[in-house]
């Protein structure tokens, strides 16, 4: 059977995740999800053994789309990270976005950033649009 397929992707269970989206070791007692790592095992169109990346799987809700979108926004520079602090960045790449009261949108920890994005649909839609246009390019 393994010779019949044009593409085979392996999915491996990665590290466990707690309530604050922090990675934990395998002895963690109460995980809420885990990272799933993907790897191409066989392909007929490109070289094999390529690691594709990972996605977040929550046990209660399924694939955590918002957490994965934030990871892509970090990769493309729409969100900046300095140690534990996260900053939402304007299109120019340097200016921090401000809220209605002119306070800069800075968050200590990824959990607080994810909570804010989940509660503010406008920011979620803007980030989603930016990431999707970057992926299409």
VOBA-1610 file (N, C-alpha, C; in pm, whole numbers, padded with zeros to 5 digits, always signed):
BEGIN
Unk+00082-00120+00000Unk+00000+00000+00000Unk+00086+00126+00000Unk+00201+00123+00066Unk+00278+00246+00078Unk+00336+00291-00056Unk+00337+00206-00159Unk+00389+00246-00290Unk+00281+00306-00379Unk+00156+00293-00340Unk+00047+00341-00425Unk+00020+00490-00411Unk+00053+00549-00302Unk+00015+00687-00274Unk+00113+00785-00338Unk+00060+00896-00385Unk+00145+01001-00441Unk+00201+01089-00331Unk+00131+01098-00218Unk+00175+01183-00108Unk+00133+01119+00023Unk+00226+01108+00115Unk+00196+01057+00248Unk+00244+01159+00350Unk+00156+01199+00439Unk+00191+01296+00544Unk+00177+01225+00677Unk+00281+01234+00759Unk+00279+01177+00894Unk+00240+01284+00993Unk+00152+01250+01083Unk+00111+01339+01190Unk+00159+01279+01321Unk+00241+01353+01397Unk+00294+01306+01523Unk+00248+01395+01637Unk+00216+01334+01747Unk+00176+01410+01865Unk+00298+01479+01922Unk+00288+01609+01939Unk+00398+01687+01993Unk+00380+01712+02141Unk+00427+01825+02187Unk+00420+01856+02330Unk+00278+01892+02373Unk+00252+01876+02501Unk+00120+01906+02558Unk+00106+02056+02582Unk-00018+02102+02588Unk-00046+02244+02608Unk-00137+02259+02729Unk-00109+02362+02812Unk-00195+02389+02927Unk-00300+02495+02891Unk-00373+02544+02991Unk-00482+02639+02967Unk-00433+02772+02910Unk-00308+02807+02932Unk-00253+02935+02886Unk-00174+02921+02757Unk-00192+02812+02685Unk-00123+02783+02559Unk+00027+02773+02575Unk+00074+02732+02691Unk+00217+02710+02712Unk+00246+02562+02693Unk+00361+02534+02632Unk+00401+02395+02612Unk+00447+02335+02744Unk+00407+02210+02768Unk+00442+02139+02890Unk+00510+02008+02854Unk+00573+01946+02953Unk+00638+01817+02927Unk+00535+01704+02930Unk+00579+01584+02902Unk+00487+01471+02890Unk+00428+01425+03023Unk+00482+01471+03134Unk+00429+01432+03266Unk+00325+01530+03318Unk+00286+01630+03238Unk+00186+01727+03279Unk+00052+01657+03300Unk-00017+01686+03411Unk-00134+01608+03449Unk-00264+01648+03381Unk-00285+01776+03354Unk-00415+01821+03302Unk-00399+01903+03174Unk-00362+01840+03065Unk-00347+01916+02940Unk-00484+01948+02880Unk-00491+02058+02802Unk-00613+02092+02730Unk-00596+02068+02580Unk-00475+02030+02539Unk-00449+02003+02399Unk-00305+01965+02377Unk-00267+01957+02251Unk-00127+01931+02219Unk-00095+01984+02080Unk+00034+01997+02051Unk+00080+02037+01920Unk+00092+01913+01832Unk+00046+01923+01711Unk+00056+01813+01616Unk+00160+01853+01512Unk+00264+01772+01500Unk+00370+01799+01403Unk+00343+01721+01275Unk+00368+01786+01161Unk+00343+01723+01032Unk+00475+01707+00956Unk+00487+01596+00882Unk+00606+01570+00804Unk+00567+01492+00680Unk+00625+01529+00566Unk+00599+01455+00442Unk+00688+01331+00441Unk+00627+01214+00434Unk+00702+01089+00436Unk+00735+01043+00293Unk+00643+01067+00200Unk+00666+01024+00062Unk+00595+01120-00031Unk+00662+01156-00137Unk+00601+01240-00239Unk+00662+01207-00374Unk+00582+01222-00478Unk+00631+01197-00612Unk+00667+01325-00685Unk+00641+01441-00624Unk+00664+01567-00693Unk+00775+01652-00632Unk+00819+01623-00513Unk+00928+01699-00452Unk+01008+01607-00360Unk+01109+01662-00298Unk+01193+01577-00212Unk+01118+01539-00084Unk+01136+01417-00037Unk+01066+01372+00084Unk+01136+01421+00210Unk+01083+01380+00322Unk+01136+01410+00455Unk+01141+01560+00483Unk+01038+01631+00441Unk+01029+01773+00472Unk+00936+01792+00590Unk+00978+01870+00686Unk+00893+01901+00799Unk+00806+02021+00761Unk+00676+02004+00770Unk+00584+02110+00729Unk+00560+02210+00841Unk+00558+02165+00964Unk+00528+02255+01074Unk+00439+02187+01175Unk+00356+02267+01240Unk+00270+02213+01343Unk+00142+02295+01350Unk+00042+02240+01415Unk-00080+02314+01447Unk-00124+02275+01588Unk-00209+02359+01645Unk-00255+02342+01782Unk-00389+02269+01782Unk-00397+02160+01854Unk-00520+02082+01866Unk-00568+02089+02010Unk-00687+02149+02030Unk-00747+02154+02163Unk-00848+02041+02173Unk-00852+01977+02289Unk-00940+01861+02306Unk-01087+01899+02305Unk-01122+02018+02350Unk-01263+02054+02359Unk-01315+02125+02234Unk-01230+02196+02159Unk-01278+02273+02044Unk-01220+02231+01911Unk-01120+02146+01909Unk-01058+02106+01783Unk-00936+02190+01752Unk-00911+02216+01625Unk-00794+02294+01584Unk-00815+02439+01627Unk-00717+02494+01697Unk-00723+02631+01746Unk-00675+02726+01636Unk-00771+02772+01557Unk-00742+02855+01440Unk-00676+02987+01481Unk-00724+03049+01588Unk-00673+03181+01628Unk-00528+03171+01675Unk-00495+03068+01751Unk-00357+03051+01797Unk-00263+03029+01679Unk-00304+02950+01582Unk-00221+02927+01465Unk-00208+03053+01379Unk-00316+03133+01371Unk-00309+03259+01297Unk-00213+03356+01365Unk-00212+03360+01498Unk-00119+03446+01572Unk+00024+03401+01546Unk+00048+03271+01540Unk+00182+03221+01509Unk+00226+03266+01370Unk+00135+03263+01273Unk+00169+03309+01138Unk+00190+03460+01136Unk+00110+03535+01213Unk+00129+03681+01220Unk+00263+03714+01283Unk+00307+03635+01380Unk+00441+03653+01437Unk+00548+03628+01332Unk+00529+03526+01252Unk+00625+03491+01149Unk+00637+03600+01043Unk+00524+03660+01005Unk+00524+03762+00901Unk+00545+03904+00953Unk+00554+03923+01085Unk+00585+04054+01140Unk+00467+04143+01170Unk+00345+04090+01168Unk+00228+04171+01204Unk+00211+04179+01355Unk+00274+04089+01426Unk+00282+04093+01572Unk+00430+04079+01606Unk+00478+04166+01693Unk+00618+04159+01737Unk+00622+04099+01877Unk+00730+04027+01905Unk+00748+03966+02037Unk+00883+04006+02091Unk+00883+04053+02215Unk+01006+04082+02288Unk+00996+04008+02420Unk+01064+03894+02427Unk+01058+03803+02542Unk+00915+03762+02565Unk+00851+03804+02675Unk+00713+03762+02703Unk+00610+03864+02656Unk+00654+03975+02598Unk+00563+04081+02556Unk+00531+04069+02408Unk+00403+04091+02375Unk+00356+04088+02237Unk+00298+04224+02200Unk+00328+04270+02078Unk+00283+04400+02030Unk+00214+04382+01896Unk+00095+04442+01882Unk+00026+04444+01753Unk+00082+04561+01674Unk+00128+04535+01551Unk+00202+04632+01471Unk+00118+04680+01353Unk+00132+04810+01320Unk+00066+04869+01202Unk+00129+04813+01075Unk+00075+04853+00960Unk+00125+04806+00832Unk+00265+04854+00801Unk+00308+04966+00862Unk+00443+05017+00834Unk+00551+04930+00896Unk+00515+04843+00990Unk+00609+04750+01048Unk+00679+04798+01173Unk+00650+04921+01218Unk+00718+04974+01336Unk+00624+05030+01441Unk+00512+05087+01400Unk+00421+05154+01492Unk+00329+05054+01560Unk+00315+05067+01692Unk+00226+04979+01768Unk+00083+05031+01755Unk-00011+04942+01728Unk-00152+04978+01716Unk-00204+05023+01853Unk-00291+05125+01852Unk-00348+05177+01976Unk-00498+05148+01980Unk-00552+05137+02101Unk-00695+05111+02116Unk-00773+05242+02114Unk-00902+05236+02153Unk-00990+05352+02148Unk-00943+05464+02241Unk-00881+05431+02352Unk-00833+05531+02448Unk-00689+05570+02423Unk-00637+05539+02304Unk-00500+05572+02264Unk-00393+05503+02347Unk-00425+05388+02406Unk-00326+05307+02476Unk-00268+05206+02377Unk-00136+05185+02379Unk-00078+05086+02287Unk-00123+04945+02323Unk-00147+04865+02221Unk-00191+04728+02241Unk-00069+04639+02266Unk-00035+04625+02393Unk+00075+04538+02434Unk+00021+04436+02533Unk+00073+04315+02526Unk+00023+04207+02610Unk+00140+04128+02666Unk+00133+04095+02794Unk+00235+04011+02854Unk+00184+03868+02855Unk+00239+03787+02766Unk+00200+03648+02755Unk+00107+03626+02637Unk+00123+03511+02574Unk+00041+03477+02458Unk-00105+03455+02495Unk-00131+03409+02616Unk-00270+03384+02658Unk-00350+03514+02661Unk-00291+03622+02710Unk-00362+03751+02713Unk-00384+03805+02572Unk-00286+03785+02485Unk-00302+03826+02346Unk-00415+03749+02279Unk-00419+03619+02299Unk-00525+03538+02240Unk-00663+03576+02294Unk-00673+03604+02424Unk-00800+03647+02481Unk-00848+03778+02420Unk-00755+03872+02402Unk-00792+04001+02344Unk-00839+03983+02200Unk-00767+03904+02122Unk-00804+03885+01982Unk-00938+03811+01971Unk-00962+03714+02058Unk-01091+03644+02055Unk-01207+03737+02090Unk-01184+03835+02175Unk-01291+03926+02219Unk-01309+04047+02129Unk-01216+04074+02038Unk-01224+04189+01949Unk-01221+04141+01804Unk-01340+04128+01747Unk-01355+04071+01614Unk-01290+04157+01506Unk-01284+04288+01525Unk-01223+04375+01425Unk-01073+04343+01411Unk-01005+04328+01523Unk-00862+04295+01521Unk-00842+04156+01461Unk-00928+04063+01498Unk-00920+03927+01444Unk-00935+03928+01292Unk-01032+04002+01240Unk-01055+04008+01096Unk-00938+04074+01023Unk-00882+04181+01082Unk-00768+04249+01020Unk-00647+04157+01012Unk-00616+04090+01123Unk-00502+03997+01124Unk-00523+03882+01026Unk-00644+03831+01023Unk-00675+03721+00932Unk-00657+03764+00787Unk-00704+03883+00753Unk-00691+03933+00617Unk-00544+03953+00580Unk-00465+04009+00670Unk-00322+04032+00643Unk-00249+03900+00623Unk-00276+03803+00709Unk-00207+03674+00700Unk-00248+03601+00571Unk-00377+03605+00538Unk-00422+03534+00418Unk-00366+03597+00290Unk-00357+03731+00284Unk-00299+03793+00166Unk-00150+03760+00155Unk-00083+03751+00267Unk+00060+03716+00266Unk+00079+03570+00222Unk-00011+03482+00265Unk-00002+03341+00225Unk-00030+03322+00076Unk-00116+03406+00019Unk-00150+03393-00123Unk-00038+03444-00213Unk+00049+03532-00160Unk+00160+03585-00241Unk+00268+03484-00262
//
